[in-house]
Amino acid sequence: MQKNLNKPEPHPAAILIQPLPNAEPITLHASAEPTRKRRGEAAEAAFLARATHLGFTVLIPWGDSNRYDSVVELNHGLLRVQVKSATLYAETRYRVKTTGASGKVYTSKEIDFFVAYIVPENIWYIIPIQAIGQRKGIRFYPHTRRQSRATFEKYREAWCLLDSCPKVRLRKALPARCRSKHLAHRCALCPQRG
């Protein structure tokens, strides 16, 4: 029996994660009607691929009855994560809801981190739930230089927060050093490792 040597072309919407040394790349394809539910599922799959690539263990709960989408672990226990995404750039910002289908804002009793994925920019925001407060939505201004609009920029690509103790996570200011000793990835706004 002859093997098919023709590899299919990657879908244009494929998300390519850079491989670890001696590892094969992981490519995710998401193709469906552009409903809110389908976009959410694609964002969750992208989070799974990215977090796994960075070295986190990612657990997916059975069903969708929980207020969190995933559970991650590296060195500081299990953390509940809610993943949301934004695709529309309007009025110089992206907006993400911080509520579930019921309209109820997520709390620290339900999740530990709120993760926002800005799809067109391929930017991740890893935000401790305490930083959300009672907001029903948050805005991201990835291109602004105005400090007043940069409220959540300190959480941009802050994957190290998923590998840090709660005391370090909740600081208002940027830390003097990177918040993770185990994560090879350097966060966008983290100071140099030291």
C-alpha positions, 0 to 999 in steps of 0.5 A, spaced: 500 500 500 502 506 497 502 512 502 500 519 500 506 523 500 502 530 499 501 534 505 495 538 506 496 545 506 495 549 512 488 553 513 489 560 513 486 561 520 491 556 523 495 558 529 502 556 529 506 555 536 513 555 535 516 548 537 520 547 543 527 544 542 527 537 538 519 538 538 514 538 533 510 544 532 503 544 534 498 547 529 491 548 531 485 549 526 479 552 528 473 552 522 466 553 524 460 558 523 462 565 527 458 564 532 460 567 539 460 559 542 465 557 536 469 563 537 470 561 545 471 554 543 477 556 538 480 561 544 480 556 549 483 551 544 489 556 542 490 557 550 491 550 551 496 550 545 500 556 548 500 554 555 502 547 554 507 550 549 510 554 555 510 548 559 504 548 563 499 542 565 492 544 562 486 540 565 479 541 561 473 540 566 468 535 563 462 539 560 461 547 560 457 547 567 463 550 571 465 558 571 472 556 568 474 553 562 481 550 564 485 549 570 493 550 569 499 548 573 506 549 573 509 549 580 504 553 585 498 548 585 492 548 580 489 555 578 482 556 575 482 560 568 476 563 564 478 565 557 475 570 553 477 573 546 476 579 542 476 580 534 473 587 533 477 593 534 473 599 535 474 606 537 481 604 538 480 599 543 478 591 544 473 590 549 472 583 552 466 581 557 468 579 564 461 576 565 458 569 563 452 568 559 448 569 565 451 576 566 454 575 572 461 578 573 466 572 575 469 572 582 475 570 586 471 564 589 469 561 581 476 563 578 483 565 579 485 568 572 481 571 567 485 570 560 483 575 554 486 573 547 486 579 542 485 575 536 488 579 530 494 582 534 495 575 537 496 578 544 494 574 551 493 578 557 493 574 563 489 577 569 488 575 576 481 576 577 482 581 583 484 586 578 477 585 574 473 588 580 466 588 579 467 591 571 462 587 566 467 588 561 474 591 560 478 594 554 484 593 551 488 599 548 495 595 545 497 601 541 496 607 546 501 611 549 496 614 554 497 611 561 490 612 563 488 607 558 493 602 559 490 599 566 491 592 563 497 593 559 502 590 565 498 583 564 500 583 557 503 576 556 504 575 563 504 568 563 509 568 569 503 570 573 500 563 572 507 560 576 507 565 582 505 565 589 498 569 590 502 575 594 506 576 588 501 576 583 497 581 586 502 587 586 499 593 583 506 595 581 511 591 576 516 587 580 523 588 580 524 581 577 521 576 573 515 573 577 517 566 575 523 562 576 521 556 572 518 559 566 523 560 560 518 565 557 519 572 559 513 576 559 512 582 555 513 587 561 516 583 566 523 586 568 529 582 565 530 575 569 535 576 575 
